[in-house]
Amino acid sequence: MADSFAVPGKKCKKDGESMVCMISRDILPVLPNRIREIIVELPGDILNQIEEIRLRQGKPLIVGLTEQDALVTPLGQVTTVPEFGYTVTDQDMKRTVQLISSSSIYAFEEELKNGFITIRGGHRVGISGKVVLERGKVKTVKYITGLNIRIAREVTGAADRVLPYLIDPVSGEFCHTLIISPPRCGKTTLLRDIVRQVSTGIPKLDFIGCPVGVVDERSEIAGCFHGIPQKDVGLRTDVLDGCPKAEGMMMLIRAMGPRIIATDEIGRQEDAAALEEALNAGIKVLTTAHGAGREEISQRPVLRYIMEQGIFERLIILGRSRGVGTIEDIIDCRAGKSLL
């Protein structure tokens, strides 16, 4: 498999990696020839909005964009008419599976249990098909008929606006922080950049970098490929990839000596217990939860319990009121007031 493919007539930005560069380097190599040819013909403004590429056998090729999704024609144009879209074939599916697995899908059996495979660059390929059970638990997925290539965006500086509110001005310590966000509003992107900066250090805030432990249960924060983070998570960050959150937090506490533990999408009872263990060990926590706001997450028993325990010092609320990733509010939980 080649390392990268050029997108004709579409150049990379000089001031940072563009979506075109990322697609050329990471995504085109795992697509079969016909679909690769179609994707490279897409207009540059469409390529730069792509968040997902969806392949469903016998159905039109679809790209998920920032605000909506679009069907793609055989000539690399977007359309809303299903009959005009390129129909993904059985051979397209088989070839894509070969490419994402380096022709050895069985080597990824552990990942298949979770319904996805992480590819070079930290991008995640979701999988659907015939689920094989063993003793009531998922063993693998075969007869794969659906693939969702989710492109992992890395936005350096995404946390610049919030970080001044997350460092206590008196103690200089990082505050226990929960990011609340609906799906696809940038919470993992924000969390990743917070981790990067507190790990490496933030000179303008006089914050010296500190050891950070990341429990990346779904391989979305660091985007590890063969155990190596594909995204910049900082100089002093240790990652447990594919590890259940509660178990991972305990492993980090016992063995790695982090000052901050970061993880994504808490919500189970064992997550709450592990957060309390971290708190008792004097470790700061940074995590996320699905929801449109504080009121919504308080309707879920585990999250309500966590909020009632007063674990978090800061809440960051994300939304879409001014576009994806809008910082709707930052709340000082101890003072009970908005900081914006």
N, C-alpha and C positions, 0 to 999 in steps of 0.2 A: 504494500500500500504506500502510495506516495505521501510525502509529508504535507504538501500544500498544492493548491491549484490556483492559478491566477483568475481573477474576474476581469475579463477584457474590458478596457475602457473605463474602469472604475478604480481610482487610485486610493491608497491608504493616506490618511491624514498625517501630517508631519508632527502635530502637537499631541499625539496620543493614538492608541489603537482604535480604529473605527470598526463599525460592524462589518464593513466590507472585508477588512483585513482578517477579522475573526472567522467569518464565514469561509474565506479562501483557505485559511490555514487549518481550521478544525472541522468544519462541517462538510465541505465539498468532498473530502477524501472518504467519507462514510456513506456517500450517496451513489447509487448506480448511475452509469453514464447518461442515460436518457434524462433522468431527473436532474442530474448535475447540469446538463446543458440547458434545461429549462430555467433553473434557478439563476444561472449567471446572466440570463437575458432579462431578468427583472430590472426595472428602473432603479437607479441609485437611491432615490428617496424611499422606495419600498424596501430595498435591502437594509437600509439603516434603521427601519422600524421593526424588522423581524424579531419576534420573541420565540416563536415556535414554528416548526415545520412538521405537518401531520400527514402521515401516510396510512391510509386504510385500504386494504385490498378491495378492488372493485369499485372504489369511490374516488371522487375528485381529489387531486392534490390541493392541500390547503396550507396557507401560511398565516400564522397568528401575528397580527400587527399590534402596535401600541394601544390603539383604541378599538380595534375590531379584527375579524379575520377575513380572508379573501381567498377565493378559488383561483387557481393558476391554470392558464391555457397552455397547450403544447408549444406556443410561441413565446412563452415567458411574459404574458400579460395577465393582469388581474381582471377578474370578472365576478359577477354575482349570479350568473346563469350556469347551473350545474352541467348542462349539456355541453357547454363550451370548455369545461375544465378538462385537464389531462387526467385520465383514469389510471390509477395505480394498479399495476398488474401483479400477478402471482410471482413472476420472475423479479420484478422490482423489489418485492418484499423479501424474497429469498436472498437476493444479492445484498440488500441493505443489512440484513441480519448477519451475513458472512462478513461484511466490512466492519460493522461495529464490534464484532466478537473475534476479529482476526481469524475467521473460519473455524472457531472452536467455541461454539455457544455453550457447550457443557462445562467449559472452564469458568463460566460465569454463573454457575448454578446458585451460589449463595446470593448473588445480586438479584437473580431472577426471582428468588423468594420474595423480594421486596418490590418486584414489579418494574425495575429499571436497571439500566447499565450506565455507568459513568464512562465517558470517552475522554480522549486527550483534550485538554483545555478546560476540563471541569464541567462540560456540558452533560446533561442527563437525558438519556433516551428511555422514555416510558414505553412499556410493552403490554399489549393485550393479546389474548388468545385462549387456548385451552389450558386451564389450570389443573395441574396434577397434584393430588393430595396424598399425604402419607400420615396415617394416624390422626387424621383430622386437621393437619397443618399443611400449608403450601410447600410442596417440594420443588416444583419448577413450573415453567410455562412452555408449552409446545404448541405447534400449529399457530405460529405467531401471525396475526392478521392485522395488527394495528401498531404503529410506532409514532411516538411524539417526541421529536428532538427539541428539547428546551434549551435555548441558548442562554448561557450564564453570563450576564452582563457584569462588568466590573467598573464601577464609577469611582475613580480616585477623587477624594475630596467630598464625597457625598455627605460625610458627617461633620464637615467644617462648621455648619451653622449651629448644630446641636451641642457639640462638645463643650463650649464654654458653660453650658447649663448643667453638664454632667460631672464637672470637677468641683468639689466643695471648696469655696474660696478660703475657708479658715484652715481646714486640715490638709488641703491639697490632695485628698483622696478621691478616687472615682466613686460615684454614687451607685447604689443598687438600682438598676434600670430595667424597665419593661417597655418594649416597643409594641404598641397595639395597632393593628392594621388589617383592613380587608384583604382578600387575595389580590395579588398582582399590583400592589401599591408600593413595592420597594423595600419592605421591611428587612429582607435578608441582605439586600444590597447595602442598606444603611448599617445593619449590624456588622457586616464584614468590614466596612470602612472604619467603624468605631474600633473594632478589634485591631485592625492594622495600625491605627494611630496610637492607641494606648500601649500597644506592644512595642512599637518603635520609639515612641516619645513625641511629645507635642511642645516644641521649644517656645512657641508664642504664648502658651499657657503655663510655662515653667513646669510641665509635667514630664518627669523622667520615665522612659519606657519601663514596663514591668512585665513579669512572666504572666502569660495568658494561656489558659487551657480551653480548647474548643472541643465540645462533643458534637460531632457532625453526623447525626444519625442518618440523614438522608443525603449526605454528600453534596449539600447545597452551599454551605458556607465557604469551605476551603476548596471544594471541587477536586478532591484528591483523585489522582489517576495512578494506579499501582502504588498507592500510599503516599504519593508526593503531592502536596498542595499545588494546584494549578492557578490559584488566585493568591494575590498578595495579602497575607494575613499577619504580616509584621515579623520583626526580627526575633522576638522572644515568645513565639507562639508554638505550643504543642497541640497536635490535632489527633483525636481519636475518631477515625473515619468509620462510618457504618456501625457505630456502637450505640446501643440504647441509651437514652439520656440519663436516666437515673443511675444505671450501672457505671456509665462513663464518668459522671460527676464524682462518684465515690472513688473510682480508680485514680482520677486526677488528684483528689484530695489526699489520698494515701501515698501517692508515689511521685508526683511531679511538682508539688509546691507552688501552685499558681497563686497569684494575688487576685486575679479575676478569672471567673469561669463563665464562658459564653456558650449558649446553646439556642436552638431554634424551636419554636412551637411547643411550648409546655402545655399540659392539660390533663395529665394523668395523676392519680393519687401518689404514685411512687415518685413522680417529678417533684411534687410539693415536699415530700419527705427529704429528698436529696437537696433541694434548695435550702431547707432548714439546717441540714448538716453542714452545708457550705457556710451558711450564716454563722453557725456556732463555731466554725473553724476560723472565723475572721476573714473569710474570702468574700470578695465582692462578686455579685452576679449580674449578668447581662443576658437577657433572653427576650423572646417575642411571644405573642399570642394573636390568634385570629380574632378579629372583631372590629366593629365600626366605632367603638368607644368604650369608655369605662363602664357605662351602664350595661352594655351588651355582654361583656365578658363576666360581669358580676352575676349574670343569670346562670352561669355554669358552675356547678357545685365546687369543683376543685379550684377553679380560678377565684371564686368568691372567697373560699377559705384562705387562699394565698394573700388576697387583698386585705382580708380581715386581720391577718397576722402582722400586717404592717411591714412586710419584708422590703418592699420597694420604696426608694426615696424619690425616684423620678419616673414619670410616665411620659412617653412620647407617643402622640396620636398622629398616625399618617392617614391620608385620604387622597381624593382626586379633585378637590374643589378648584384647584388651579393647575390641574394636570397631575399625572402619575407621580407619587412620591411627595405630595404636598404635606408639609409639616403643619398639621391643623392646630396642635397645641403641645406644650410641654408643661407638665404639672409637677409642682413640688408637693409630694404626698404628705410630708410631715407638717408643712404649713397650710396645706389644703388650698393652694392658690395657683393660678396660671402664671408662668414665668414669661410668657410672650406678651 
